Structures are given as structure tokens and as C-alpha cells.
Amino acid sequence: MDILIDAVKRLQERVHNTGCEDGNIVLSVNPGAMMCQFEKGASMEVSFGGRTAQFATSDPIRATTRVGFMFGAPLEKPAQRAAAGAIINVITGFLCISRILKSCEKTCHADCLSRLSEEIKGKNVYVYGDIPKCAREFGQTIVSSPDLADILIVTGEGLGSLRETEEIWEFSRTKKMLLIGPSTAGVAALGKYSWWCPHGRS
């Protein structure tokens, strides 16, 4: 099992007989979108029922689909997993399960970074997903293996790797896990995981 597949299963239970299964979901790319300082790649935007959510990925797709595409699917390719993460974000936002759909303004970055520094102060951190900002700011606390960590930080990019999320699933049983950024909002809400995005927008 991995935490993205688990989130898909939880969402399937929540949308059953709600009518969400029948609505079109539009995936696109917004090159001008504001990005979270802890994410990289393109901003894939997904729209449903008048709501729009983001997911940062290096494998964005443009398509029109429905939420059911991911139910029961193995989601083995990064592009499929990114699309599933984006769809989870917009549907959980539409159903008011999650309140954050988009990245914060750049003016919020310094405060967010300062507060995260306090959150992980004195702890060893392992990061799932490439976060250059964390490497620069918290390099002395980042460890090379999850076995050595007190906290696992998971980005949207981390959710995009099947191998990594299977490992995260196992380590989350004994380690504190912190999902970070708007890309992970829906997965965090469905799984009731600790989540960091103090200034994200609805």
C-alpha cells in the first residue's frame, strides 16, 4: 500500500452516490501560477464544480477526465500519480474536506520558513521529494536515510513516486510524518496526516 492509493480509496468512499463521479474534471498547466517555495516543477491546475486546485509536478498533463479514472487504477506512472494528486485536491476542496487549494503569496514565504524552522528545530529530518529550499536552510538537520530521521517530510513530488510512497507508508507507522505544501493538501486531509501550509489559499 502507499499513501496516495490509500487516499484514492478514502475519496472513493466519500464521493459514492454524491454525483461527483459524473462531473468533468479539467487538467491544465498554468505557467504564471504562484508556486510554493517548497515545491518545484510546473503548476498543474485542475478544475471541478467551480473550484480550482494546484499540484506541482515535473510531469503535468492536459486532459478532461472524471474522478473515477483513478479508482482501482495502479497509478504506477508519475504523470498518473500527479493527476490523481491534483484531482484529490480539487475534489476534497469541493467537498470542503480540505480548505487549501493554492499556494500562498510570496510575501508569506519568510514567515512560513521561519515557522517551519521552529517546527523541526532539534530534530533529524528526511525529505521525500526534492526541496532545494530545505537543503539550503536545513542542511545540517537533513539525514540520508529515513531510519535516522525523527520527522519525514513529504512533498507533492514525493507522492509522485510509487517506490517512495510505499516506503513512506511503512515508516509512517513509527515516524512522525509531515506533508508539506498545497500539493499534498487533499491526501493529508483524507488520511488525517500532519500537514504544513500555514498561508495556502482556498
Secondary structure, DSSP 8 states (H G I E B T S, - for coil): --HHHHHHHHHHHHHTTSSGGGS-EEEEE-TT----TT--SEEEEEEETTEEEEEEESS---EEE-GGGGTT----SHHHHHHHHHHHHHHHHHTTS----B---GGGHHHHHHHHHHHHTTS-EEEES--HHHHHHSTTTB-SSGGG-SEEEE-HHHHT-HHHHHHHHHHTTTSEEEEESGGGHHHHHHHT-EEE-TT-B-
